[in-house]
């Protein structure tokens, strides 16, 4: 497994934000990845950009490690479906409708250049329902095939510890971007954290916003996420993404006929 390199020097096959249009025109592939995340609170210790930083890191590492051809890496969609964090300063959000439209248009743009097999690499739980819907719409009705991939669902047993700004996201950034974690605030983040997501009765979540069940926006104990764990998370997510890219590349994308 190829080790992760900082964003400034990642050697992806084709990172569109760094390429010229003539570089892009020379890309010989129909595969692309689109990182999507959010700009939202991640407690007092982790940055607002956590979700799109992690999504971009996984997308770039997966494209770099994929050895069956080129992969185009689109710039990240940095604002997502995050209104549940609205009480915490700095959080930005769009409606699910706007998010779906943005993803659909970005994938459509990629497809217009021939990159019509797309994995949307997601780093924010609030995006999941809308992302599943829009990828299905694209695959059914547009000239493209799109599959959603949420990195923290693809890291084996670690997935059970996913909270919010808790052990997994803190570990990930301690590995990829350690300077972004405010280490002097990690203990306070843990002290104000909730043990779990939401307020549940009869299998229903009574809470609408995150501020209802955690005072500082943290769910889970960030002290349990060190850089070594973060390296393992990135390796696992990268391996999973490479497997998915291979499946997407080989898939017959013709839709079954109407019956």
N, C-alpha and C positions, 0 to 999 in steps of 0.2 A: 504494500500500500504506500503510495506516494505521500510523504509528509506534507502537512500544510505549510505554506509560505505566507508571510504577511501580504495584505492586499496590494501594497505598493509594488511587489515583485512577483506576483503570481503569474506563472507561465501558462495561462489558459490557451486553448486553440485559437479562439477569436473573441476577444473581449471588445464588444462594439464601442464602448465609450472611449477606448484607447485607439481604435482602428481608424484609418481613413476610409472614405467610401470605396476607393479602389482596392484597398485591402479586403474590405467586406465583399466586394464584387468577385474577388478571387477565391472566396471560401467554397470548398467543394464538399458540401454536406446539405442534408435536409433536416438535421437535428439542431435544436436550440433549447436553452434553458432560460427561464425568466424568474429571477428571485423576487419574491414579494414578502413584505413584512409590515411594519407599522412604525409610527413615531409616537410612543406612549410611555408613561411612567413605568420604571422598573425599580421602584423602591429608592431609598436614599443613596444607594451604593452603585447602581448600574445605570448606564446611559439610556436616554430616551430612544436611541436608535438601535437598541439591542436586537430587536426582531429582524430588521433588515440587514444589520451587520452579520448576524448568524446565517441568515438565508443566503446572503451573497457569498459568504465564506464556503458554505456547503456547495453551492452552485459552481463556484470557481474550482474548488478542489475536485468535484466530480468530473467536470469538463477536462481538467488537467489529467486525471487518472484514467479516464476512458480511453482505451487503446485501440478501438475498432474504427476510428475515423475522427474527423473534426467535430467539434461542438461549438456553436455560436452562443456566447453568454450575453444576454441583454442587460442593460442597466436595471437596477432594482426599482420596483414600485415601493415607495417608502412610506406611504400613508395608507392605512387600511381601515378595517371595520373595528373601531376601537372606542366607541362611545361609552362602553362600560367603564372606562377609565377617566371619564370626563372631569371628575372632581379634582384630579391631580394636575397641577400646573404643567404646561408644556405638551400635554397630550393633544394630538391632532387626530381627526377622524373624518371619514367619508361614509355615506350611506352604503348599504349593501348594493343598491342599484348602481351607484357611481363606481364602486369597486368592480362590479361585474363588467360594466361598460368599459372601464379602463383596461382590464385584463384582456377582454375580447378584442379591443382595438389594437393593443400591443401585439397580441398573437396574430391578428390579421395583418399587421404591418410586416411582421417577420415572414408570414406565409407569402406575402406579395413578392418577396425576394427569393422564394424557394425554400425557406426554412419552415416547413409546414408540419413537422413532427416536434412537438413542444412539451417539455416537462416544466411545470410551474412549481418552483421550489419555495415552499412557504415556511416562515418562521413565526407566525402569529396564530394562536388558536382561534381568535375571533374571526379570522378570515375563512375558516374551514368550510362552513356551510355554503357561503357565497361562491367560494372557489370550486367546490364540487359541482355546483349548479352551472357555473359559466363554462367549465371545461366540458361538461356534457353537452351544453348548447353548441359550443364550438365544434365538437366532434360530430354532432348530428346535422348541423345546418351550415357550417362554414367550410371553406376550402383548406381545412387544417385538422390536425388531430392533437388534442391537448389532454394531458394527464396531470392531476395535482399530486404533489409529494410534500408532506410535512415532515421536516427532518427529525423532530423529536419523537415522532411515532415510529421511527425506523432505527432505533438504537438499542434494540433488545430489551433486556430487563431494566435498563436505565429509565425507560419510558414511564415506568410506574412512579418515578420520583419527580415527574414534571409538574411544577406548580406555576409560580410566576415570580421571576427574579430570584428563584430559589436555587437549589443545588445545581441543576443542569445548566441553566443559562449563565450562572456565575462561573461554573467550571469552564464552560465553553469560552467565555471571554477572557478568563484567566490564562487560557492557552493561546488564543489568537490575538487578543488585544489587552494584555494585562494592565497597560497604563490607563485604561478606561474604567477599571474597577476602583472605587474609592475605598481602599482597604480599611481606612480608619473609621468607616461607617458600617462595616459588615456586622459587627456585634449589635449595633442599634437596629439594623435591618432585621436581624434574627429576633430580637426582643419584641418588635412590633408586628411580627409576621403572624399570619393565620396558618393553622395546620393543614387546612384543606380549602378547596375552591367552593364557595357558595354556602348557603344555609338550606339544608335539605330536610324535607318532611314528605313521607310517602312517595319517595323517589322523585320529588319535584323540588327544584331550586327556587326558594322564595325570594332570593336576592336578585335585583336587577343590575345594580352597579357594584363594582369591586369595593368601593368605600364602605359598603354595608357590612363587610365581614373581615376587612383588614385595615388597620389604622394607617399603615404606611405603604400599602400597595403590594406587599410581599406575601407570597404563599410558599411555604416551605422554608427550610433552613439553609441559607446561602453558605454557611460555614462548612457544609458537607460537600462543597464543590471545589476541588482543587484543580490545578492546571493539568495534572496527570490524568485525571478523569476527563477533563476537557479534550485532551488529545485522543483519548479512546472514543469519546462521543463523535468527534470529527471523523475519525477513521471509520467508525461503524456507519455513520450517515453517508460518507463518501462511497463506501462499498455498496450500500443499498442503492444509492443513486446510479452508480455505474451499472448495476444489474438492471435497473429500470430503464436506463437509456438503451441498453442492448435489446430489451424486450420491445421498446417503442420503435427502435430502428427496424426490427424484424417483423413487426405486426402488419397483418393485412388490415388496412384501414377502410376498406370498402364496407359500407353499411349493408346489413341484410335487407333483402327486398321486402316490400310491403306485403302483408298476407291478410 
